[in-house]
C-alpha cells in the first residue's frame, strides 16, 4: 500500500493489505485531519444507497459520531471520521467495508497513515521545501474551490447568455459542405491539359505523387510551398476563382483528378480532391450543454482572475530585477515528468476543469484510502 505524507510516498504493509486490494487514495483538498489531541469535527451524513447505512437509517447523535475508535499518541480517530472516509468512497468500494473485520482493516489504514505522518514530522519533513510547496499547492486548490464553487456554478449561466453566444458564433454550429483540393496551377491551356493527363495516370495516383507534380509544374509559389493544398473550400468562398470552386465540388470522390480548369484570370488549374466535409447544422438545444460548459468555464476564469488581482493589490509585492537577471536557466535538456511529458504548471496557472467539480469516487485526506 502507498501512503502519501506531505507529497512523499511511503510503503506500508498490514495483515489485510496482502489479501485485499487497498481502496484508492482520496482526492486532495478534502477536510484535513483533526488537530493533535482533538477528535474529528466532521459530521458526516448517512451512507448513500440502500441497506442498514442507507438513507432510511436514523440520524446519529454528535456523541456517537465523536466516539473514539483509536488513539495514536495525541491523535484520535473517531467513529464519525472513519464513517465519513468510508462513505465518501464509490459504492463499489463501500460495499467491501460492511463487516466488522473489514471496518477494522480500513481503520488500520488510517492508523498507518497517522503513524507514518508522525514519524515524518519527527524527522522534520514537515519543514522540507518540497513538502511545504506541496502543502501550499493543496491549500491553493482548496482556496480556489471554496472561493469559486459557491459563486460560480453551471446554473449561473442564463438561457439568454447561451442564446446570445449561439447567435454570435453561429458559424460554429451551422456549416456548409466543404471540399479540400490540391492544385497544379499553370499559365496556359496546352500545358494544363498535358499535366492533367499525367496527373490522372500513375504519376498522380497517390498524394505524394501529386505533390511531386506540383513541385515540378506549378507556377503559383504560395500554393506550391504547401504541396498545392488549397485547404477546405465552401461553395461561397471568394479566396479561389469561382470556376475552380465549381470544378472542386464537381469531383465526386477523394482522389479524383479534374481535367484542365480555366480559372478565368489567365491561369489554369488541375485539381485533386483530398477531402470532403458534409454540411452540418447543430440546433441551439443540441449545442446548449457545450455552450453552458464554455460559459461556465469563462465565468470561473474571469472570477478567478478578479480574485487573484484583488489579492495582489492588497499584498506588498516587490521586484528585484537586478537579481532576476542573475537567474541561470539550464537549457541543455527539457525537464519532464519522467514519462516524456513536460512538468505541469503551478496550480494558479493550471486550466480549470471542464465541468463543475463533482464528488470523486474516493475522498478524504490526501493519502488516506
C-alpha positions as a Markdown table, in Angstrom:
| # | Residue | x | y | z |
|---|---|---|---|---|
| 1 | Unk | 0.0 | 0.0 | 0.0 |
| 2 | Unk | 1.3 | 3.5 | -0.8 |
| 3 | Unk | 0.6 | 6.3 | 1.6 |
| 4 | Unk | 1.2 | 9.9 | 0.7 |
| 5 | Unk | 2.5 | 12.1 | 3.5 |
| 6 | Unk | 3.1 | 15.7 | 2.5 |
| 7 | Unk | 3.8 | 14.7 | -1.1 |
| 8 | Unk | 6.1 | 11.9 | -0.2 |
| 9 | Unk | 5.1 | 8.2 | -0.8 |
| 10 | Unk | 5.7 | 5.6 | 1.9 |
| 11 | Unk | 5.1 | 1.9 | 1.6 |
| 12 | Unk | 3.2 | 0.3 | 4.4 |
| 13 | Unk | 2.1 | -3.3 | 4.8 |
| 14 | Unk | -0.5 | -4.7 | 7.1 |
| 15 | Unk | -2.3 | -8.0 | 7.6 |
| 16 | Unk | -5.2 | -7.1 | 5.3 |
| 17 | Unk | -3.1 | -5.4 | 2.6 |
| 18 | Unk | -1.8 | -8.6 | 1.1 |
| 19 | Unk | -5.2 | -10.2 | 0.7 |
| 20 | Unk | -7.4 | -7.4 | -0.5 |
| 21 | Unk | -6.7 | -4.5 | -2.8 |
| 22 | Unk | -6.5 | -1.3 | -0.9 |
| 23 | Unk | -9.1 | 1.3 | -1.7 |
| 24 | Unk | -8.0 | 4.2 | -3.9 |
| 25 | Unk | -6.3 | 7.3 | -2.4 |
| 26 | Unk | -8.7 | 10.2 | -1.9 |
| 27 | Unk | -8.7 | 13.4 | -3.9 |
| 28 | Unk | -6.7 | 16.2 | -2.4 |
| 29 | Unk | -8.4 | 19.1 | -0.9 |
| 30 | Unk | -10.7 | 17.2 | 1.4 |
| 31 | Unk | -11.2 | 18.3 | 5.1 |
| 32 | Unk | -7.9 | 18.0 | 7.0 |
| 33 | Unk | -7.1 | 15.6 | 9.8 |
| 34 | Unk | -8.1 | 16.7 | 13.3 |
| 35 | Unk | -5.6 | 18.8 | 15.3 |
| 36 | Unk | -3.4 | 16.9 | 17.8 |
| 37 | Unk | -5.3 | 15.7 | 20.8 |
| 38 | Unk | -8.7 | 16.7 | 19.3 |
| 39 | Unk | -11.4 | 14.4 | 17.9 |
| 40 | Unk | -12.6 | 14.8 | 14.4 |
| 41 | Unk | -15.1 | 17.6 | 13.9 |
| 42 | Unk | -16.6 | 16.0 | 10.8 |
| 43 | Unk | -20.3 | 15.4 | 10.8 |
| 44 | Unk | -21.0 | 13.0 | 8.0 |
| 45 | Unk | -24.4 | 12.1 | 6.8 |
| 46 | Unk | -25.6 | 8.5 | 6.5 |
| 47 | Unk | -24.0 | 6.3 | 3.9 |
| 48 | Unk | -25.6 | 6.6 | 0.4 |
| 49 | Unk | -27.6 | 3.7 | -1.1 |
| 50 | Unk | -29.8 | 1.1 | 0.3 |
| 51 | Unk | -29.0 | -1.1 | 3.3 |
| 52 | Unk | -28.5 | -0.6 | 7.0 |
| 53 | Unk | -26.5 | 2.5 | 6.5 |
| 54 | Unk | -28.8 | 3.9 | 3.8 |
| 55 | Unk | -31.0 | 7.0 | 3.8 |
| 56 | Unk | -33.6 | 5.3 | 6.0 |
| 57 | Unk | -31.2 | 4.8 | 8.9 |
| 58 | Unk | -31.8 | 7.0 | 12.0 |
| 59 | Unk | -29.6 | 10.1 | 12.4 |
| 60 | Unk | -26.6 | 9.6 | 14.7 |
| 61 | Unk | -26.0 | 11.9 | 17.7 |
| 62 | Unk | -22.9 | 14.1 | 18.0 |
| 63 | Unk | -21.8 | 12.0 | 21.0 |
| 64 | Unk | -22.0 | 8.8 | 18.9 |
| 65 | Unk | -20.1 | 10.4 | 16.0 |
| 66 | Unk | -17.4 | 11.7 | 18.3 |
| 67 | Unk | -16.8 | 8.3 | 20.0 |
| 68 | Unk | -13.1 | 7.3 | 19.7 |
| 69 | Unk | -12.1 | 4.3 | 17.7 |
| 70 | Unk | -8.4 | 4.5 | 18.1 |
| 71 | Unk | -5.7 | 6.8 | 19.6 |
| 72 | Unk | -2.2 | 7.3 | 18.2 |
| 73 | Unk | -0.4 | 9.3 | 20.9 |
| 74 | Unk | -2.2 | 12.6 | 20.8 |
| 75 | Unk | -4.3 | 12.0 | 17.7 |
| 76 | Unk | -7.8 | 10.5 | 18.0 |
| 77 | Unk | -9.7 | 8.8 | 15.2 |
| 78 | Unk | -13.4 | 9.0 | 15.8 |
| 79 | Unk | -16.4 | 7.0 | 14.6 |
| 80 | Unk | -17.5 | 9.9 | 12.6 |
| 81 | Unk | -14.2 | 10.3 | 10.8 |
| 82 | Unk | -14.0 | 6.6 | 9.9 |
| 83 | Unk | -17.6 | 6.6 | 8.7 |
| 84 | Unk | -17.1 | 9.7 | 6.7 |
| 85 | Unk | -13.9 | 8.4 | 5.0 |
| 86 | Unk | -15.7 | 5.1 | 4.0 |
| 87 | Unk | -18.9 | 6.8 | 2.9 |
| 88 | Unk | -17.0 | 9.1 | 0.5 |
| 89 | Unk | -15.7 | 6.1 | -1.5 |
| 90 | Unk | -17.6 | 4.8 | -4.6 |
| 91 | Unk | -20.5 | 2.4 | -4.0 |
| 92 | Unk | -18.3 | -0.5 | -5.1 |
| 93 | Unk | -15.6 | 0.3 | -2.5 |
| 94 | Unk | -18.2 | 1.0 | 0.2 |
| 95 | Unk | -19.7 | -2.5 | -0.3 |
| 96 | Unk | -16.4 | -4.0 | 0.7 |
| 97 | Unk | -16.4 | -2.5 | 4.2 |
| 98 | Unk | -19.6 | -3.7 | 5.7 |
| 99 | Unk | -18.3 | -6.3 | 8.2 |
| 100 | Unk | -16.5 | -5.6 | 11.5 |
| 101 | Unk | -13.3 | -7.2 | 10.2 |
| 102 | Unk | -13.4 | -5.0 | 7.0 |
| 103 | Unk | -14.0 | -1.9 | 9.1 |
| 104 | Unk | -11.0 | -2.8 | 11.3 |
| 105 | Unk | -8.9 | -3.1 | 8.1 |
| 106 | Unk | -10.0 | 0.4 | 7.0 |
| 107 | Unk | -9.3 | 1.7 | 10.5 |
| 108 | Unk | -5.8 | 0.2 | 10.4 |
| 109 | Unk | -5.1 | 2.1 | 7.2 |
| 110 | Unk | -5.9 | 5.3 | 9.0 |
| 111 | Unk | -3.7 | 4.3 | 11.8 |
| 112 | Unk | -0.8 | 3.5 | 9.5 |
| 113 | Unk | -1.3 | 6.9 | 7.9 |
| 114 | Unk | -1.0 | 8.7 | 11.2 |
| 115 | Unk | 1.9 | 6.7 | 12.4 |
| 116 | Unk | 3.9 | 7.5 | 9.2 |
| 117 | Unk | 2.8 | 11.1 | 9.3 |
| 118 | Unk | 4.0 | 11.5 | 12.9 |
| 119 | Unk | 7.4 | 9.9 | 12.0 |
| 120 | Unk | 7.8 | 12.1 | 9.0 |
| 121 | Unk | 7.1 | 15.2 | 11.2 |
| 122 | Unk | 9.5 | 13.9 | 13.9 |
| 123 | Unk | 12.2 | 13.8 | 11.2 |
| 124 | Unk | 11.4 | 17.4 | 10.2 |
| 125 | Unk | 9.9 | 16.6 | 6.9 |
| 126 | Unk | 7.0 | 19.0 | 7.5 |
| 127 | Unk | 9.6 | 21.7 | 7.0 |
| 128 | Unk | 11.1 | 20.2 | 3.9 |
| 129 | Unk | 10.8 | 22.7 | 1.0 |
| 130 | Unk | 9.1 | 20.2 | -1.3 |
| 131 | Unk | 6.6 | 19.2 | 1.3 |
| 132 | Unk | 5.9 | 22.9 | 2.1 |
| 133 | Unk | 5.4 | 23.6 | -1.6 |
| 134 | Unk | 3.1 | 20.7 | -2.0 |
| 135 | Unk | 1.0 | 21.8 | 1.0 |
| 136 | Unk | 0.8 | 25.3 | -0.4 |
| 137 | Unk | -0.5 | 23.8 | -3.7 |
| 138 | Unk | -3.2 | 21.8 | -1.9 |
| 139 | Unk | -4.2 | 24.9 | 0.1 |
| 140 | Unk | -4.4 | 27.0 | -3.1 |
| 141 | Unk | -6.6 | 24.4 | -4.7 |
| 142 | Unk | -8.9 | 24.3 | -1.7 |
| 143 | Unk | -8.9 | 28.1 | -1.5 |
| 144 | Unk | -10.0 | 28.4 | -5.1 |
| 145 | Unk | -12.7 | 25.8 | -4.7 |
| 146 | Unk | -14.0 | 27.5 | -1.6 |
| 147 | Unk | -13.9 | 30.9 | -3.3 |
| 148 | Unk | -15.4 | 29.9 | -6.6 |
| 149 | Unk | -17.8 | 26.9 | -6.2 |
| 150 | Unk | -20.5 | 28.9 | -4.3 |
| 151 | Unk | -20.3 | 31.9 | -6.6 |
| 152 | Unk | -20.0 | 30.3 | -10.0 |
| 153 | Unk | -22.0 | 27.2 | -10.9 |
| 154 | Unk | -23.4 | 25.9 | -14.1 |
| 155 | Unk | -26.7 | 27.3 | -13.0 |
| 156 | Unk | -25.4 | 30.8 | -13.0 |
| 157 | Unk | -25.2 | 30.7 | -16.9 |
| 158 | Unk | -28.6 | 32.0 | -18.1 |
| 159 | Unk | -30.5 | 30.9 | -21.1 |
| 160 | Unk | -30.2 | 34.4 | -22.5 |
| 161 | Unk | -26.4 | 34.3 | -22.3 |
| 162 | Unk | -26.3 | 30.9 | -24.0 |
| 163 | Unk | -28.6 | 32.1 | -26.8 |
| 164 | Unk | -26.6 | 35.2 | -27.3 |
| 165 | Unk | -23.4 | 33.1 | -27.6 |
| 166 | Unk | -25.0 | 30.7 | -30.0 |
| 167 | Unk | -26.1 | 33.6 | -32.3 |
| 168 | Unk | -22.7 | 35.3 | -32.1 |
| 169 | Unk | -20.9 | 32.1 | -33.1 |
| 170 | Unk | -23.5 | 30.6 | -35.5 |
| 171 | Unk | -20.7 | 29.7 | -37.9 |
| 172 | Unk | -19.5 | 27.1 | -35.4 |
| 173 | Unk | -22.9 | 25.4 | -35.4 |
| 174 | Unk | -24.1 | 25.8 | -39.0 |
| 175 | Unk | -21.5 | 24.9 | -41.5 |
| 176 | Unk | -21.9 | 24.4 | -45.3 |
| 177 | Unk | -20.5 | 21.5 | -47.2 |
| 178 | Unk | -16.7 | 21.8 | -47.8 |
| 179 | Unk | -14.3 | 20.2 | -50.1 |
| 180 | Unk | -10.5 | 20.1 | -49.9 |
| 181 | Unk | -8.3 | 20.1 | -53.1 |
| 182 | Unk | -4.7 | 20.4 | -54.1 |
| 183 | Unk | -3.9 | 22.2 | -57.3 |
| 184 | Unk | -1.3 | 22.4 | -60.0 |
| 185 | Unk | -1.5 | 26.0 | -61.4 |
| 186 | Unk | 0.0 | 26.8 | -64.8 |
| 187 | Unk | -0.3 | 29.7 | -67.3 |
| 188 | Unk | -1.7 | 28.1 | -70.5 |
| 189 | Unk | -4.2 | 25.6 | -71.6 |
| 190 | Unk | -1.9 | 23.3 | -73.5 |
| 191 | Unk | 0.4 | 22.7 | -70.5 |
| 192 | Unk | -2.6 | 22.3 | -68.2 |
| 193 | Unk | -4.0 | 19.5 | -70.4 |
| 194 | Unk | -0.7 | 17.7 | -70.6 |
| 195 | Unk | -0.3 | 17.9 | -66.8 |
| 196 | Unk | -3.9 | 16.8 | -66.3 |
| 197 | Unk | -3.2 | 13.7 | -68.4 |
| 198 | Unk | -0.1 | 12.9 | -66.3 |
| 199 | Unk | -1.9 | 13.6 | -63.0 |
| 200 | Unk | -4.8 | 11.2 | -64.0 |
| 201 | Unk | -2.3 | 8.5 | -64.6 |
| 202 | Unk | 0.1 | 6.6 | -62.3 |
| 203 | Unk | 2.2 | 9.7 | -61.5 |
| 204 | Unk | -0.7 | 11.4 | -59.7 |
| 205 | Unk | -2.4 | 8.4 | -58.2 |
| 206 | Unk | -1.0 | 9.0 | -54.7 |
| 207 | Unk | -1.0 | 12.2 | -52.8 |
| 208 | Unk | 2.8 | 12.1 | -52.7 |
| 209 | Unk | 2.9 | 11.6 | -56.5 |
| 210 | Unk | 0.6 | 14.6 | -57.0 |
| 211 | Unk | 2.7 | 16.7 | -54.7 |
| 212 | Unk | 5.7 | 15.8 | -56.9 |
| 213 | Unk | 3.8 | 17.0 | -59.9 |
| 214 | Unk | 3.0 | 20.2 | -58.1 |
| 215 | Unk | 6.7 | 20.7 | -57.3 |
| 216 | Unk | 7.6 | 20.1 | -61.0 |
| 217 | Unk | 5.0 | 22.1 | -62.8 |
| 218 | Unk | 3.0 | 24.5 | -60.6 |
| 219 | Unk | 3.8 | 28.2 | -61.2 |
| 220 | Unk | 2.0 | 29.5 | -58.1 |
| 221 | Unk | 4.6 | 29.9 | -55.4 |
| 222 | Unk | 2.2 | 30.2 | -52.4 |
| 223 | Unk | 0.3 | 27.0 | -53.0 |
| 224 | Unk | 3.4 | 25.3 | -54.3 |
| 225 | Unk | 5.0 | 25.6 | -50.8 |
| 226 | Unk | 2.1 | 23.7 | -49.4 |
| 227 | Unk | 2.3 | 20.9 | -51.9 |
| 228 | Unk | -0.6 | 22.5 | -53.9 |
| 229 | Unk | -3.0 | 22.4 | -50.9 |
| 230 | Unk | -5.8 | 24.9 | -51.3 |
| 231 | Unk | -7.3 | 23.8 | -47.9 |
| 232 | Unk | -11.0 | 23.3 | -47.4 |
| 233 | Unk | -13.4 | 25.5 | -49.5 |
| 234 | Unk | -17.1 | 26.1 | -49.3 |
| 235 | Unk | -19.2 | 27.0 | -52.3 |
| 236 | Unk | -19.4 | 30.7 | -51.4 |
| 237 | Unk | -15.6 | 31.2 | -50.9 |
| 238 | Unk | -14.0 | 34.2 | -52.7 |
| 239 | Unk | -10.5 | 33.1 | -52.0 |
| 240 | Unk | -10.4 | 30.9 | -55.1 |
| 241 | Unk | -11.8 | 31.7 | -58.6 |
| 242 | Unk | -15.4 | 30.6 | -58.9 |
| 243 | Unk | -14.7 | 28.2 | -61.9 |
| 244 | Unk | -12.1 | 26.4 | -59.7 |
| 245 | Unk | -14.6 | 26.1 | -56.8 |
| 246 | Unk | -17.3 | 24.7 | -59.1 |
| 247 | Unk | -14.8 | 22.2 | -60.5 |
| 248 | Unk | -13.6 | 21.2 | -57.0 |
| 249 | Unk | -17.2 | 20.4 | -55.9 |
| 250 | Unk | -17.7 | 18.5 | -59.2 |
| 251 | Unk | -15.1 | 15.9 | -58.1 |
| 252 | Unk | -17.1 | 13.0 | -56.7 |
| 253 | Unk | -14.6 | 11.1 | -54.6 |
| 254 | Unk | -11.4 | 11.6 | -52.7 |
| 255 | Unk | -8.5 | 11.0 | -55.0 |
| 256 | Unk | -10.4 | 12.2 | -58.2 |
| 257 | Unk | -8.4 | 14.4 | -60.5 |
| 258 | Unk | -10.0 | 17.1 | -62.7 |
| 259 | Unk | -9.4 | 18.0 | -66.3 |
| 260 | Unk | -7.8 | 21.3 | -67.0 |
| 261 | Unk | -9.9 | 24.1 | -65.4 |
| 262 | Unk | -9.9 | 27.7 | -66.8 |
| 263 | Unk | -9.8 | 29.9 | -63.8 |
| 264 | Unk | -10.8 | 32.9 | -65.9 |
| 265 | Unk | -7.9 | 35.0 | -64.8 |
| 266 | Unk | -5.2 | 33.8 | -67.1 |
| 267 | Unk | -4.4 | 30.7 | -65.1 |
| 268 | Unk | -5.3 | 27.0 | -65.5 |
| 269 | Unk | -5.8 | 24.5 | -62.6 |
| 270 | Unk | -5.5 | 20.8 | -62.3 |
| 271 | Unk | -7.3 | 19.7 | -59.1 |
| 272 | Unk | -7.2 | 16.6 | -56.9 |
| 273 | Unk | -9.8 | 16.1 | -54.2 |
| 274 | Unk | -8.2 | 15.3 | -50.9 |
| 275 | Unk | -11.1 | 15.5 | -48.5 |
| 276 | Unk | -14.8 | 16.4 | -48.1 |
| 277 | Unk | -16.9 | 17.6 | -45.2 |
| 278 | Unk | -20.7 | 17.2 | -45.1 |
| 279 | Unk | -22.9 | 20.2 | -44.2 |
| 280 | Unk | -23.6 | 20.4 | -40.5 |
| 281 | Unk | -26.3 | 22.1 | -38.6 |
| 282 | Unk | -26.5 | 21.9 | -34.8 |
| 283 | Unk | -29.5 | 23.4 | -33.2 |
| 284 | Unk | -29.4 | 25.6 | -30.1 |
| 285 | Unk | -30.8 | 22.8 | -28.0 |
| 286 | Unk | -28.1 | 20.4 | -29.2 |
| 287 | Unk | -25.4 | 22.9 | -28.6 |
| 288 | Unk | -26.7 | 24.0 | -25.2 |
| 289 | Unk | -24.7 | 21.7 | -23.0 |
| 290 | Unk | -21.4 | 22.6 | -24.7 |
| 291 | Unk | -22.2 | 26.3 | -24.6 |
| 292 | Unk | -23.2 | 26.1 | -20.9 |
| 293 | Unk | -19.8 | 24.4 | -20.2 |
| 294 | Unk | -17.9 | 27.0 | -22.2 |
| 295 | Unk | -19.6 | 30.0 | -20.5 |
| 296 | Unk | -19.3 | 28.3 | -17.1 |
| 297 | Unk | -15.5 | 28.0 | -17.6 |
| 298 | Unk | -15.2 | 31.5 | -18.9 |
| 299 | Unk | -17.0 | 32.9 | -15.8 |
| 300 | Unk | -14.8 | 30.9 | -13.4 |
| 301 | Unk | -11.6 | 32.1 | -15.2 |
| 302 | Unk | -12.8 | 35.7 | -15.0 |
| 303 | Unk | -13.8 | 35.4 | -11.3 |
| 304 | Unk | -10.5 | 33.7 | -10.5 |
| 305 | Unk | -8.5 | 36.4 | -12.2 |
| 306 | Unk | -10.5 | 39.1 | -10.3 |
| 307 | Unk | -10.0 | 37.3 | -7.0 |
| 308 | Unk | -6.2 | 37.0 | -7.6 |
| 309 | Unk | -5.9 | 40.6 | -8.9 |
| 310 | Unk | -7.6 | 41.8 | -5.7 |
| 311 | Unk | -5.3 | 39.9 | -3.5 |
| 312 | Unk | -2.2 | 41.2 | -5.4 |
| 313 | Unk | -3.5 | 44.7 | -5.0 |
| 314 | Unk | -3.7 | 44.2 | -1.2 |
| 315 | Unk | -0.3 | 42.5 | -0.9 |
| 316 | Unk | 3.0 | 44.2 | -0.8 |
| 317 | Unk | 4.9 | 42.8 | -3.8 |
| 318 | Unk | 8.4 | 44.0 | -4.6 |
| 319 | Unk | 10.5 | 43.0 | -7.6 |
| 320 | Unk | 14.3 | 42.9 | -7.7 |
| 321 | Unk | 15.2 | 42.9 | -11.4 |
| 322 | Unk | 18.9 | 43.1 | -10.8 |
| 323 | Unk | 18.8 | 39.7 | -9.0 |
| 324 | Unk | 16.3 | 38.3 | -11.6 |
| 325 | Unk | 18.9 | 38.9 | -14.3 |
| 326 | Unk | 21.3 | 36.6 | -12.4 |
| 327 | Unk | 18.9 | 33.5 | -12.6 |
| 328 | Unk | 20.6 | 30.8 | -14.6 |
| 329 | Unk | 18.4 | 28.6 | -16.8 |
| 330 | Unk | 19.7 | 25.2 | -17.8 |
| 331 | Unk | 18.7 | 24.7 | -21.5 |
| 332 | Unk | 20.8 | 21.6 | -22.1 |
| 333 | Unk | 17.7 | 19.4 | -21.9 |
| 334 | Unk | 14.0 | 19.6 | -21.5 |
| 335 | Unk | 12.6 | 19.0 | -18.0 |
| 336 | Unk | 9.8 | 16.4 | -18.0 |
| 337 | Unk | 8.0 | 14.2 | -15.6 |
| 338 | Unk | 10.0 | 11.1 | -16.4 |
| 339 | Unk | 7.3 | 9.9 | -18.9 |
| 340 | Unk | 8.3 | 12.2 | -21.8 |
| 341 | Unk | 5.9 | 15.0 | -20.8 |
| 342 | Unk | 6.7 | 18.5 | -19.5 |
| 343 | Unk | 6.1 | 19.0 | -15.8 |
| 344 | Unk | 2.7 | 20.6 | -15.1 |
| 345 | Unk | 2.4 | 24.3 | -14.2 |
| 346 | Unk | 1.8 | 25.5 | -10.7 |
| 347 | Unk | -1.9 | 25.3 | -9.7 |
| 348 | Unk | -2.7 | 29.0 | -10.2 |
| 349 | Unk | -1.8 | 28.8 | -13.9 |
| 350 | Unk | -3.4 | 25.4 | -14.4 |
| 351 | Unk | -6.6 | 25.3 | -16.5 |
| 352 | Unk | -9.9 | 24.9 | -14.7 |
| 353 | Unk | -11.8 | 21.6 | -15.1 |
| 354 | Unk | -14.3 | 21.5 | -18.0 |
| 355 | Unk | -17.2 | 20.6 | -15.7 |
| 356 | Unk | -18.3 | 21.8 | -12.3 |
| 357 | Unk | -16.4 | 20.0 | -9.5 |
| 358 | Unk | -18.1 | 16.7 | -8.5 |
| 359 | Unk | -17.6 | 14.2 | -5.8 |
| 360 | Unk | -15.0 | 11.7 | -6.8 |
| 361 | Unk | -15.2 | 8.0 | -6.0 |
| 362 | Unk | -12.6 | 8.3 | -3.3 |
| 363 | Unk | -12.3 | 11.3 | -0.9 |
| 364 | Unk | -10.7 | 12.2 | 2.3 |
| 365 | Unk | -7.3 | 13.5 | 3.5 |
| 366 | Unk | -4.5 | 13.1 | 1.0 |
| 367 | Unk | -3.1 | 9.7 | 1.3 |
| 368 | Unk | -5.9 | 8.1 | 3.2 |
| 369 | Unk | -7.8 | 5.4 | 1.3 |
